[in-house]
Amino acid sequence: MERVVNEIQYEVADGIATITLHRPDKLNAFTHVMRGELIEAFDAADADDEVRVVIVTGAGRGFCAGADLSHGAGTFDHAAGDERARARWESGEVDGVPRDGGGTVALRIAASRKPVIGAINGAAVGVGVTMTLPMDVRIAASSARFGFVFARRGIIPEAASTWFLPRVVGISQAMEWVATGRIFSAEEALSGRLVSRVVPDEELLPAARTLAREIADNTSGVSVAVARQLLWGMLGADDPWEAHRLDSLGMNRLGAMADAAEGVSAFLEKRPARFPLSPSADFPEFVPQWPSRPGGT
């Protein structure tokens, strides 16, 4: 299935959903329209049991060059008179102010029940890099360039990146990239643990699809969905006891379900497993919603 919406392309084939940011003439600069379409694409992927893995990449020469600055000096001023400038912000408020649109995308990616692979080509700057932080694996093309450029624009890192970035790369590396706002190479991103590997440009999507294929062909969708939520969620736990409590519940509940029986039987019979359960119907109730919303709203 392939669908070009307006500013993204969404395709599902052989258990893999590929979301392509699709404004190649603008280096896939982020807009309010793209924000809404990305959230809708992740909603579609979660609702579709055919989808086991999501890949996100960019069309053309770049992944995402950051926010579309074509509205000029008022781009980041939600109170500006220009309706298009205000459209950058999401309806609804946090502490009396509109929610940052990039953050609504990052939090939706964080809530995904399917593992997410970022296949990063060319420029990934501003929101173009912060939106990738809640993705589970980031693979960079050798041509990729990254930049947390916010301080050079007089603003701050958004898209919940002040939570995600230090947890992904450590506080010292995060602060160096944020304080300088400099553009840096794929190799520096690799040494700083922002990406897991760097591959030649022509190998980027094949490498992402090979990893996605390994997940889709060999694992239980329910097991991966639960593990993803717990691994991310426990980054904010105060101590390992909460993890042990949820691990114990998970082993008890999943161990009694059909996928566990199939996984053991397939191993003993030396055959590929055919897991019968689906994340949409069989996701267990003990897993806390992550990320949780303030006040449960």
KAUR-V703284 format. One record per run of one state. SS is the DSSP state (h for helix, s for strand, l for the rest). FROM is the first residue (numbers start at 0). TO is the last residue. If there is no record, write none. Layout:
SS/FROM/TO  SS/FROM/TO
//
This chain:
l/0/0  s/1/3  l/4/6  s/7/12  l/13/14  s/15/20  l/21/22  h/23/25  l/26/28  s/29/29  l/30/30  h/31/46  l/47/51  s/52/57  l/58/62  s/63/63  l/64/65  s/66/66  l/67/70  h/71/73  l/74/81  h/82/85  l/86/87  s/88/93  l/94/95  s/96/99  h/100/109  l/110/113  s/114/119  l/120/121  s/122/124  l/125/125  h/126/129  l/130/135  s/136/140  l/141/143  s/144/146  l/147/148  h/149/152  l/153/159  h/160/168  l/169/169  h/170/179  l/180/181  s/182/184  h/185/190  l/191/195  s/196/198  l/199/199  h/200/217  l/218/219  h/220/235  l/236/238  h/239/254  l/255/256  h/257/267  l/268/277  h/278/281  l/282/292  h/293/295  l/296/296
//
